[in-house]
Amino acid sequence: MAAPAEPWITLADTLLQREALVCRLADGRPPRDFAGLYVGDEEVERVLAGLPGLDGPGPARVAAVRAGSATGVGRAREAFRAALTGTSRLAALARAAHLSTAEAEVLALVVAVELSPARQRLVAYLQDSVQLPRLTLATLAQIFADDPGHPAERALAPGAGPRRAALARLGGDGPWATLVAEPAARLVWHLRGDASPDPALPPGTVRIPGDAPQRPGGLLLVHGGDRESRLRAVRAHWPGAGLLVCPPPEAAAGWEAVVREATIGNLVVVLELTAPLSAAARDAVSHGAHLDWVLSSAGEQPLEAVPDRPWREIRVGDGEADADDWQRVLGRAPDPAYRLSREQLRLVAAAASADSGQVAPAVRRLAGGHLDGVAVRIRPRRGWDDLILPADETGQLHELSARHLGRDTVYGRWRFSPVPSTGVVALFAGPSGTGKTLAAEVVAGELGLDLYKVDLSAVVSKYIGETEKNLERIFGAAAAGDLVLFFDEADALFGKRSEVSDAHDRYANIEVAYLLQRLETYDGLVVLATNLQRNIDPAFLRRISVAIDFVAPEEPQRRAIWARAFPPTAPLCDLDLDFLARQFKVTGGVISNAALGAAFLAAAEDSPITMRHAVLSMKREFQKLGRLRTEKEFDRYFDLVNRDADAAPAR
């Protein structure tokens, strides 16, 4: 046995059947196979008969038919109005869209016609045109003509509820009376039980269902913190409310889809803004007054960009994930090694779920893809044992790691003022090859972070304004993940500002000023490396947290570096490391290159690595450096390095 029809379907059928009786019994209009395709003689006679002063069916005959149907129509309307307080999809939709009872009747009638080919044939008969299977404005006016005060066709006016909520539109390009009522496809699918999102929604839209009742509609401005923290503030403001989170649509169809989806799902619209709202966007928010809207942004919105409707504002002061957030998202206590925002924690949880729940790799994955092209990612593989420095410099590097790890204690529990930020800036100064890059890698490994070595050639641009854009890209991406930023040869970016002699000097100084400002607001770890500290602008030196001078190693350090340069698996034969450390006063970088070069010379001869290979490799390093080879340094191997013509001393 078929289930009884819903009250809105019954009402639609009752109204259409009444109009069909009027056409057939009062007007005497028979169905025609080609109605609307041509005008026949009988149609002309019927139109003429309906003119004032001529014979026709007369109002009395029409009134008699309507009177005979009044009882059935009345019962259907009472049942429909009672159902609007119930739990049906149409009733919930009418409440969410703030539709009046009359507007809900018109929308129900339009949707019912859309759902049934039989009703469409009946509508074509009512309108005497096979080309009009949907209700026209004129027919809607006729159906509700006997109901004083009913809006009828005005229920589909631009400012009426169904149009305001983007649930219906007017189609056709003919005269006003022949415009047809078209329900939105998303509405029809919803009433048929399908929950698929509207295909016209902006890319990246997220639906978060809720169970809160309808709200009167409002506007909330939320700024500060990170995305997830702002969403938490919205949930606290409207507990239990569902959310539709999306960027501002770029076209009118996108705005209609947002309004329609939020109405159907009874959702709060959260617009994630990166720029002030446009005039079209402000109009759309104002027009959708039945909805709750949120303007979510990192910074405050200009007052002139706020839609013209009452609003409230919430400032999110701190977006850092706390213990409750860690427990809720990852089911564990916070890791003191990572200071994550709530948005970062959400992304880390997603990445960790794909990697056996491991947090450290997930945190490293945060910045993946954002810094490609402007920085080289270095996954730390070497540790403190690989770093051979004087005890004081090694102690300073340990202090740098402790400073980064202790920010929660100092700025959080002890309430020291984080001015200008909680970030840590380190300056590594010293000649090339003294271990600055290796030290940065070791510190990053100690902290469990990746090291990103910034490619200055990709950052510094001759085009005005491009350098700032590249720097913003670097710091913005770095803020998305906890990592160590390493600026090698930093004096190219952080150098002293010059006297202004032309426009390029002025913009170069602007770049330095912008970089200083961005550095002061960055909450992570930045390492600046330079060969000459005096080349760094004093303004940057005031921002330095830890400054470490890297000097050329003394003989004991050189001996340790030579020993470390040859792996335990390398075949060595009579290698005099004491001689190499004593005679060649070079940096660790040169020693590493010389050891590697000796290994390749030995491999080419398929022999163990000997002093001959090490000395010949050192000769090549001297040639690269443009350094004179002396008998005092090469001692008993001096004849070996000067034996061939290509081994003449470099001048």
C-alpha positions in Angstrom: 0.0 0.0 0.0 1.4 3.4 -1.1 2.3 5.9 1.7 0.0 8.9 1.9 1.3 12.0 0.0 2.9 14.7 2.0 0.6 17.7 2.7 2.5 20.0 0.3 2.1 17.5 -2.5 -1.6 17.2 -1.7 -2.1 21.0 -1.6 -0.4 21.3 -5.0 -2.5 18.6 -6.6 -5.7 20.1 -5.1 -5.0 23.6 -6.5 -4.0 22.3 -10.0 -7.1 20.1 -10.2 -9.3 23.0 -9.3 -7.8 25.1 -12.1 -8.3 22.2 -14.5 -12.0 22.1 -13.6 -12.3 25.8 -14.2 -10.8 25.4 -17.6 -12.8 22.4 -18.6 -16.2 23.0 -17.0 -16.4 26.8 -16.9 -14.4 27.8 -19.9 -15.2 24.7 -21.9 -11.6 24.4 -23.1 -10.8 21.0 -24.5 -7.2 19.7 -24.5 -5.4 20.3 -27.8 -2.5 18.3 -29.2 -0.8 21.4 -30.6 -1.8 24.0 -28.1 0.4 27.0 -28.1 2.0 26.1 -31.5 -0.6 28.0 -33.5 -3.7 30.1 -32.9 -6.9 28.4 -34.1 -10.4 29.9 -34.9 -11.9 28.4 -31.7 -9.2 30.0 -29.6 -9.8 33.4 -31.2 -13.6 33.0 -30.4 -12.8 32.0 -26.8 -10.6 35.1 -26.3 -13.2 37.4 -27.9 -15.9 35.8 -25.8 -14.0 36.7 -22.7 -13.8 40.4 -23.5 -16.1 42.7 -21.5 -19.6 43.0 -23.1 -19.5 39.8 -25.0 -20.9 36.4 -24.2 -18.6 34.0 -22.4 -18.4 31.5 -19.6 -19.1 34.3 -17.2 -17.8 34.8 -13.7 -20.8 32.9 -12.2 -19.8 29.7 -13.8 -16.1 30.1 -12.7 -17.3 31.0 -9.2 -19.5 28.0 -9.1 -16.6 25.6 -9.9 -14.4 27.3 -7.4 -17.1 27.1 -4.7 -17.5 23.4 -5.3 -13.8 22.9 -4.7 -13.5 25.3 -1.8 -13.9 22.6 0.9 -11.2 20.4 -0.5 -8.8 23.3 -1.0 -9.4 24.5 2.5 -8.7 21.1 4.1 -5.5 20.8 2.0 -4.3 24.3 3.1 -5.0 23.6 6.8 -3.0 20.4 6.6 -0.2 22.2 4.8 0.0 25.0 7.4 0.0 22.5 10.3 2.8 20.5 8.6 5.0 23.6 8.4 5.6 23.3 12.1 6.7 19.7 11.6 10.0 17.9 10.7 9.5 17.4 7.0 12.3 18.6 4.7 10.0 21.3 3.2 8.9 22.5 6.6 12.5 22.8 7.9 13.5 24.6 4.7 10.6 27.1 5.0 11.7 27.9 8.5 15.4 28.2 7.6 14.5 30.5 4.6 12.1 32.6 6.8 9.3 32.0 4.3 5.8 33.2 4.9 3.0 30.6 4.7 2.0 32.0 1.3 5.5 31.9 0.0 5.8 28.3 1.1 2.6 27.5 -0.7 3.9 28.9 -4.0 7.3 27.2 -3.6 5.5 23.9 -2.9 3.4 24.2 -6.0 6.4 25.0 -8.2 8.4 22.1 -6.9 5.5 19.7 -7.1 5.1 20.5 -10.8 8.8 20.0 -11.3 8.7 16.5 -9.8 5.9 15.1 -12.0 5.5 14.8 -15.8 1.7 14.3 -15.2 1.5 17.7 -13.4 3.5 19.3 -16.2 1.0 18.0 -18.8 -1.8 19.4 -16.6 0.0 22.8 -16.4 0.4 22.8 -20.1 -3.3 22.3 -20.5 -4.1 25.0 -17.9 -1.9 27.4 -19.9 -3.1 26.1 -23.3 0.5 25.6 -24.5 2.6 22.4 -24.7 5.6 24.7 -24.6 4.8 25.8 -21.1 5.0 22.8 -18.8 6.0 25.1 -15.8 3.8 27.6 -14.1 3.9 31.1 -15.5 3.5 34.3 -13.4 0.1 34.8 -15.0 -1.1 31.3 -14.0 0.2 31.8 -10.4 -1.8 35.0 -10.2 -4.9 33.2 -11.5 -4.5 30.2 -9.1 -4.5 32.5 -6.0 -6.8 35.1 -7.4 -9.6 34.3 -4.8 -7.3 34.6 -1.8 -7.2 38.3 -0.7 -3.7 39.3 0.4 -2.0 36.3 -1.1 1.2 37.4 -2.8 0.7 34.8 -5.6 3.2 35.7 -8.4 4.8 38.3 -6.1 6.2 35.4 -4.0 8.8 35.1 -6.8 9.7 38.8 -6.9 13.5 39.5 -6.6 13.2 40.4 -2.9 10.7 37.6 -1.9 11.8 34.7 0.3 12.2 32.0 -2.4 14.3 34.3 -4.5 16.3 35.7 -1.6 17.2 32.2 -0.5 18.1 31.2 -4.1 15.5 28.4 -4.0 13.7 29.4 -7.3 14.3 31.7 -10.3 12.3 33.0 -13.2 13.1 31.5 -16.6 12.2 32.5 -20.2 12.8 35.6 -22.3 9.2 36.5 -23.3 6.7 38.9 -21.8 6.6 39.2 -18.0 3.3 37.2 -17.8 4.9 34.2 -19.6 8.0 34.0 -17.4 8.1 30.6 -15.8 8.9 29.6 -12.2 11.9 27.2 -12.0 13.0 25.6 -8.6 16.7 25.2 -8.1 17.9 21.7 -8.9 19.7 21.5 -5.6 16.4 22.1 -3.8 14.6 19.4 -5.8 17.4 16.9 -5.0 17.2 17.8 -1.4 13.5 17.2 -1.2 14.1 13.9 -2.9 16.5 12.9 -0.1 19.8 13.6 -1.8 22.4 15.5 0.3 25.0 16.1 -2.4 26.5 19.6 -2.2 25.6 22.2 -4.8 28.0 21.9 -7.7 28.2 25.7 -8.1 29.8 26.1 -4.6 33.2 27.8 -4.6 36.2 25.3 -4.8 37.4 24.4 -1.3 34.0 24.8 0.4 33.6 22.6 3.5 30.3 21.7 5.1 30.3 21.0 8.8 26.9 19.7 10.0 25.3 20.8 13.2 22.1 20.3 15.2 21.3 23.9 16.4 17.8 25.3 15.7 17.2 28.1 13.3 18.6 31.5 14.2 17.3 35.0 13.4 20.3 35.9 11.2 23.3 37.9 12.1 26.8 39.1 11.1 29.9 38.2 13.0 33.4 39.5 12.4 36.2 37.2 13.6 39.8 38.2 13.2 43.3 37.2 14.5 44.8 33.8 15.3 44.7 31.0 12.7 41.9 29.5 10.7 41.1 26.8 13.2 41.1 29.1 16.2 38.7 31.5 14.4 36.4 28.5 13.7 36.5 27.6 17.3 35.4 31.1 18.2 32.5 30.8 15.8 31.4 27.5 17.3 31.6 29.0 20.8 29.4 31.9 19.6 26.8 29.6 18.0 27.1 26.3 19.9 25.9 23.3 17.9 25.5 25.3 14.7 26.5 23.8 11.4 29.0 25.7 9.3 29.6 26.3 5.6 33.2 27.4 5.3 34.3 28.8 1.9 36.1 31.6 0.2 34.0 34.5 -1.2 32.6 33.3 -4.6 33.7 35.1 -7.7 30.4 35.1 -9.6 26.7 35.6 -8.9 26.0 31.9 -9.4 28.5 31.0 -6.7 26.9 33.4 -4.2 23.5 31.9 -5.0 24.9 28.4 -4.4 26.3 29.5 -1.0 23.1 31.0 0.1 21.1 28.1 -1.1 23.3 25.5 0.5 23.4 27.3 3.8 19.6 27.6 3.7 19.0 24.0 2.9 21.4 22.8 5.6 20.6 25.5 8.1 24.3 26.4 8.2 26.3 29.5 9.3 28.2 30.8 6.3 31.9 31.4 7.2 33.7 33.5 4.5 37.4 33.1 4.8 38.8 36.4 3.6 42.3 37.4 2.4 41.2 40.8 1.3 38.3 43.2 2.1 34.9 42.3 0.7 34.0 43.7 -2.7 30.8 45.7 -3.2 29.1 42.7 -4.9 30.0 40.5 -1.9 28.7 43.0 0.6 25.4 43.2 -1.4 25.2 39.4 -1.3 25.7 39.2 2.4 23.1 42.0 3.0 20.6 40.3 0.6 20.9 37.0 2.5 19.6 38.5 5.7 17.9 35.2 6.8 21.3 33.6 7.2 24.1 34.0 9.8 27.3 35.2 8.2 30.9 35.2 9.5 33.7 37.2 8.0 36.9 35.4 9.1 40.2 37.0 8.5 43.7 37.2 9.9 43.4 41.0 10.3 40.6 43.5 11.0 38.2 44.3 8.2 38.0 47.9 7.1 34.8 49.4 8.3 33.8 50.5 4.8 34.1 46.8 3.7 31.6 45.6 6.3 28.1 44.9 4.9 25.4 47.3 5.9 23.7 45.3 8.6 24.1 45.0 12.4 27.3 43.1 13.4 29.4 41.9 16.3 33.2 41.4 16.5 35.4 38.8 18.1 39.2 39.1 18.2 41.1 35.8 18.5 44.2 36.7 20.5 46.1 33.4 20.5 45.8 30.6 18.0 48.3 28.3 19.7 46.9 24.8 20.3 46.6 23.9 24.0 46.5 20.6 25.9 42.8 20.2 25.3 43.3 20.6 21.5 46.1 18.0 21.4 44.0 15.6 23.4 41.0 16.1 21.3 42.7 15.9 17.9 45.6 13.5 18.5 44.6 11.8 21.8 47.8 12.7 23.5 49.5 15.4 25.6 51.3 18.3 23.8 54.8 17.8 22.6 56.9 20.6 24.0 59.1 20.5 20.9 56.4 21.9 18.7 54.4 25.1 19.1 51.5 24.5 16.7 48.5 26.6 15.9 45.1 24.9 15.9 45.1 24.9 12.2 48.6 23.4 12.0 47.5 20.8 14.6 44.6 19.8 12.4 46.9 19.4 9.4 49.4 17.4 11.5 46.7 15.1 12.7 45.7 14.4 9.0 49.3 13.8 8.0 50.0 11.6 11.1 47.0 9.4 10.4 48.6 8.5 7.1 52.0 7.8 8.7 51.2 5.4 11.6 50.4 8.3 13.9 53.9 9.7 14.0 53.9 13.4 14.9 57.5 14.5 14.1 57.3 13.6 10.3 53.8 15.1 10.2 55.1 18.4 11.6 57.9 18.4 9.0 55.4 17.8 6.3 53.6 21.1 7.1 55.7 23.3 4.9 56.1 20.8 2.1 55.4 22.2 -1.3 55.1 25.8 -0.2 58.8 26.7 -0.4 59.7 24.9 -3.6 61.6 27.2 -5.9 62.9 29.6 -3.2 64.4 27.3 -0.7 66.2 23.9 -0.5 64.8 21.5 2.0 67.5 19.8 4.1 66.5 16.8 6.2 68.9 16.8 9.1 71.1 13.6 9.1 74.2 14.7 11.0 74.4 15.3 14.8 76.6 16.8 17.4 79.3 14.2 16.9 79.7 15.4 13.3 80.2 19.0 14.4 83.7 19.8 15.6 84.0 23.2 17.1 85.6 24.8 20.2 83.7 24.2 23.4 82.4 27.8 23.7 80.8 27.8 20.2 79.3 24.3 20.8 77.9 25.6 24.1 76.3 28.5 22.3 74.6 26.2 19.8 73.2 24.2 22.7 71.9 27.5 24.2 70.3 28.3 20.8 68.4 25.0 20.9 67.4 25.5 24.5 66.1 29.0 23.7 63.9 27.7 21.0 62.6 24.8 23.2 62.1 27.0 26.3 59.8 29.6 24.8 56.7 28.0 26.4 58.2 28.3 29.8 59.6 31.8 29.5 56.8 33.4 27.5 54.0 31.2 28.6 54.3 30.1 32.3 56.7 32.9 33.4 54.8 35.6 31.3 57.8 37.4 29.9 56.7 39.9 27.2 57.2 38.4 23.7 58.4 41.7 22.2 58.6 41.8 19.2 57.8 38.1 18.9 58.6 34.7 20.4 60.9 33.9 17.5 64.6 33.2 17.8 67.1 34.8 15.4 70.7 33.5 15.3 73.7 35.0 13.5 76.5 32.7 12.3 79.5 34.7 11.2 82.7 33.3 9.9 84.8 32.4 6.9 83.4 29.9 4.3 83.8 26.3 5.3 83.9 26.8 9.1 80.7 24.8 9.7 77.9 27.4 9.7 75.6 25.3 7.4 76.4 22.1 9.3 75.7 23.8 12.6 72.3 25.0 11.4 71.6 21.4 10.3 72.6 20.0 13.7 70.5 22.5 15.6 67.5 21.7 13.3 68.0 18.0 13.9 68.2 18.6 17.7 64.9 20.3 17.5 63.3 17.7 15.3 62.7 20.2 12.5 63.6 20.5 8.8 66.1 23.1 7.6 65.2 25.2 4.7 68.2 26.9 3.0 66.9 30.0 1.2 68.1 30.4 -2.4 68.9 34.1 -2.5 69.2 34.1 -6.3 65.5 33.1 -6.4 64.5 35.7 -3.8 66.3 38.9 -4.8 64.8 40.4 -7.9 65.8 43.3 -10.0 62.1 44.2 -10.5 60.7 46.6 -8.0 58.5 44.9 -5.4 59.2 41.3 -6.4 61.7 40.7 -3.7 59.1 41.6 -1.0 56.7 39.2 -2.6 59.2 36.4 -2.5 60.1 37.2 1.1 56.4 37.2 2.0 56.0 33.8 0.3 59.0 32.5 2.4 57.8 33.7 5.8 54.2 32.9 5.1 55.0 29.3 4.1 57.4 29.0 7.1 54.6 30.1 9.4 52.6 27.1 8.1 55.1 24.7 9.6 57.6 24.7 12.4 61.0 24.8 10.7 64.4 26.5 10.6 64.9 29.1 8.0 68.6 29.4 6.9 69.7 32.5 5.0 73.2 31.8 3.7 75.3 34.8 2.7 72.7 36.9 4.4 74.5 40.2 3.9 73.0 40.1 0.3 69.6 40.6 2.0 70.4 41.9 5.4 73.2 44.3 4.4 73.5 47.9 5.5 71.2 50.4 4.0 72.8 52.8 1.5 72.5 56.4 0.8 69.7 57.1 -1.6 71.0 58.3 -4.9 68.3 56.9 -7.2 65.0 55.0 -7.2 66.7 51.6 -7.0 68.5 52.7 -3.8 65.3 53.8 -2.4 63.5 50.5 -3.1 66.5 48.5 -1.9 66.2 50.3 1.4 62.5 49.5 1.4 63.3 45.8 0.9 65.7 45.9 3.9 63.0 47.7 6.0 60.3 45.2 5.0 62.6 42.3 5.8 63.3 43.7 9.3 59.6 44.1 9.9 58.9 40.5 8.8 61.7 39.1 10.8 60.4 40.8 13.9 56.9 39.2 13.6 58.2 35.7 12.7 57.7 33.2 15.6 60.1 30.5 14.4 63.8 30.0 14.2 65.9 32.0 11.7 69.6 31.5 11.1 71.5 34.2 9.3 74.9 33.2 8.0 77.5 35.7 6.8 81.2 35.7 6.1 81.6 39.2 7.5 79.4 40.4 10.5 80.3 44.0 9.8 78.3 43.8 6.6 75.0 43.2 8.5 72.8 46.2 9.0 72.8 47.3 12.7 69.0 47.2 12.8 69.2 43.5 12.2 71.9 43.0 14.9 69.5 44.5 17.5 67.1 41.7 16.7 69.7 38.9 17.0 69.1 36.5 19.9 72.3 34.5 19.6 75.5 35.5 17.7 78.2 32.9 17.2 81.6 33.5 15.6 82.9 30.6 13.6 86.7 30.6 13.2 89.1 28.4 11.3 89.8 25.3 13.3 93.0 24.9 15.3 95.2 21.8 14.9 93.3 19.6 17.4 90.0 20.4 15.7 91.5 19.8 12.2 92.8 16.4 13.4 89.3 15.5 14.5 87.8 16.7 11.3 90.2 14.7 9.2 89.4 11.6 11.2 85.7 12.2 10.9 86.0 12.8 7.1 86.9 9.2 6.4 84.1 6.7 7.2 85.0 3.5 9.1 84.3 1.5 6.0 86.8 3.4 3.8 90.1 1.5 3.1 93.0 3.6 4.5 96.7 2.8 4.2 99.4 4.7 6.1 97.3 7.9 6.3 99.2 10.4 8.5 96.3 12.4 10.0 98.6 14.3 12.4 100.7 15.5 9.4 97.6 16.6 7.5 96.2 18.5 10.5 99.5 20.1 11.4 100.7 21.2 8.0 97.5 22.4 6.3 95.7 25.3 8.1 92.4 25.1 6.3 88.8 25.1 7.2 86.6 22.1 7.8 84.9 22.5 4.5 88.2 22.3 2.7 89.2 19.2 4.7 85.9 17.5 3.8 86.4 18.2 0.1 90.0 17.0 0.2 89.1 13.8 1.9 86.3 13.1 -0.7 88.7 14.0 -3.5 91.3 11.5 -2.2 88.7 8.8 -2.1 87.9 9.3 -5.7 91.6 9.3 -6.7 92.0 6.0 -4.9 88.8 4.5 -6.4 90.1 5.3 -9.9 93.2 3.3 -9.1 91.3 0.6 -7.3 93.6 1.0 -4.3 93.3 2.0 -0.6 93.4 5.7 0.3 97.0 6.7 1.0 98.9 9.9 1.8 99.7 10.3 -1.8 96.0 10.6 -2.7 95.3 13.0 0.3 98.2 15.3 -0.7 97.2 15.4 -4.4 93.6 16.1 -3.4 94.8 18.9 -1.1 96.8 20.3 -4.0 93.6 20.6 -6.0 91.9 22.4 -3.1 94.8 24.9 -3.0 94.3 25.5 -6.7 90.6 26.1 -6.2 91.4 28.6 -3.5 94.0 30.3 -5.6 96.5 29.7 -2.8 100.2 29.3 -3.2 101.6 25.9 -2.5 104.7 26.1 -0.4 107.4 23.6 0.6 106.8 24.6 4.2 103.3 23.3 4.1 103.7 20.3 1.8 107.1 19.4 3.3 108.3 16.0 2.1 105.4 15.8 -0.4 106.4 19.1 -2.2 108.1 17.3 -5.1 105.0 15.2 -5.5 102.6 18.1 -6.0 105.1 19.9 -8.3 106.1 16.9 -10.4 103.8 17.5 -13.3 103.4 20.7 -15.5 99.8 21.1 -14.4 101.0 21.1 -10.8 102.9 24.4 -11.0 102.2 26.6 -8.0 99.1 28.7 -8.4 99.9 32.4 -8.7 
